[in-house]
Amino acid sequence: MVLNELLSFLLVWISLNTNYETSKFDFPVNVVKPIVIQEMVCGGKCPVVAFFSKDRGIFISEMDLSDICNQSILLHEVIHALQINSNLEDAFKEKEAYELQNKFLEDLSLKNDM
């Protein structure tokens, strides 16, 4: 799946399953080599494959975006982008992003009889 098509699909799914105003999503999605993210987040090798920066957008490692698990990683980061003006504490933002990521995986798994 092409990144722009996937992003549109994810934003529709988010709009149907949350109260977030997805039309306000206006962040770049940067697909980069894993080491780029690892250096940015950890200063070296670490297990991080994606993250959101309010100043620079979403960074996601080069990966097969036709895989629903990888799609769910991007969804998780899109949720963080939509949380930008939320009053939730960071721990609750992370909890919400993981809960929605899991719901997405469950929905697509059921839909695809997986």
C-alpha positions as CSV (number, residue, x, y, z in Angstrom):
1,M,0.0,0.0,0.0
2,V,1.3,3.4,-0.9
3,L,2.0,5.7,2.1
4,N,-0.5,8.4,1.1
5,E,-3.3,5.8,0.6
6,L,-2.4,4.1,3.9
7,L,-2.4,7.5,5.7
8,S,-5.9,8.3,4.3
9,F,-7.2,4.8,5.3
10,L,-5.8,5.3,8.8
11,L,-7.3,8.8,9.2
12,V,-10.7,7.4,8.2
13,W,-10.4,4.6,10.7
14,I,-9.4,7.0,13.4
15,S,-12.3,9.4,12.6
16,L,-14.7,6.4,12.9
17,N,-13.3,5.1,16.1
18,T,-12.4,8.3,18.1
19,N,-13.4,11.8,18.6
20,Y,-10.2,13.2,17.0
21,E,-10.6,15.8,14.3
22,T,-8.6,14.0,11.6
23,S,-9.0,16.8,9.1
24,K,-6.6,18.8,11.3
25,F,-3.8,16.2,10.7
26,D,-1.1,18.2,9.0
27,F,2.3,16.6,9.8
28,P,4.8,15.1,7.4
29,V,5.4,11.4,7.6
30,N,9.2,10.7,7.1
31,V,10.1,7.2,6.1
32,V,13.8,6.7,7.0
33,K,16.4,4.0,7.6
34,P,16.0,2.5,11.1
35,I,19.4,3.8,12.2
36,V,18.2,7.4,11.6
37,I,15.4,7.0,14.2
38,Q,17.7,5.1,16.6
39,E,20.2,8.0,16.5
40,M,17.5,10.6,17.0
41,V,15.7,8.9,19.8
42,C,18.4,6.9,21.6
43,G,21.7,8.3,20.4
44,G,22.5,4.8,19.0
45,K,21.2,1.4,18.4
46,C,17.8,0.7,20.2
47,P,14.5,-1.0,19.4
48,V,12.5,2.2,18.4
49,V,11.0,2.0,14.9
50,A,8.9,5.1,14.9
51,F,8.2,8.3,16.8
52,F,6.4,11.6,16.6
53,S,8.0,15.0,16.9
54,K,5.6,18.0,17.1
55,D,8.3,20.1,15.3
56,R,9.3,17.6,12.6
57,G,6.3,15.2,12.2
58,I,6.2,11.4,12.2
59,F,9.3,9.3,11.6
60,I,8.9,5.7,10.7
61,S,11.5,3.1,9.7
62,E,11.5,1.7,6.2
63,M,9.2,-1.3,6.4
64,D,6.5,-3.3,4.5
65,L,3.5,-1.0,5.0
66,S,1.2,-3.7,3.5
67,D,1.7,-5.6,6.8
68,I,-1.1,-4.7,9.3
69,C,1.3,-4.8,12.2
70,N,3.4,-2.1,10.5
71,Q,0.3,-0.2,9.6
72,S,-0.6,-0.2,13.3
73,I,2.7,1.4,14.2
74,L,2.0,4.3,11.9
75,L,-1.5,4.6,13.3
76,H,0.0,4.8,16.8
77,E,2.2,7.7,15.7
78,V,-0.7,9.4,14.0
79,I,-2.7,9.2,17.2
80,H,0.2,11.0,19.0
81,A,0.1,13.7,16.3
82,L,-3.6,14.1,16.9
83,Q,-3.1,14.3,20.7
84,I,-0.9,17.4,20.3
85,N,-3.4,19.7,21.9
86,S,-4.7,17.2,24.3
87,N,-4.6,17.8,28.0
88,L,-3.8,14.2,28.8
89,E,-0.6,13.4,30.6
90,D,2.1,11.7,28.6
91,A,1.4,8.3,30.2
92,F,-2.2,8.5,29.3
93,K,-1.4,9.6,25.7
94,E,0.7,6.5,25.4
95,K,-2.0,4.3,26.9
96,E,-4.6,5.6,24.5
97,A,-2.3,5.2,21.5
98,Y,-1.6,1.6,22.4
99,E,-5.3,0.9,23.1
100,L,-6.3,2.3,19.6
101,Q,-3.4,0.4,18.0
102,N,-4.7,-2.8,19.5
103,K,-8.3,-2.1,18.5
104,F,-7.1,-1.4,14.9
105,L,-5.2,-4.7,14.8
106,E,-8.3,-6.6,16.2
107,D,-10.6,-4.9,13.7
108,L,-8.4,-5.7,10.7
109,S,-7.7,-9.2,11.9
110,L,-11.4,-9.9,12.2
111,K,-12.2,-8.3,8.9
112,N,-9.5,-10.3,7.1
113,D,-10.4,-13.5,8.9
114,M,-7.0,-13.7,10.5
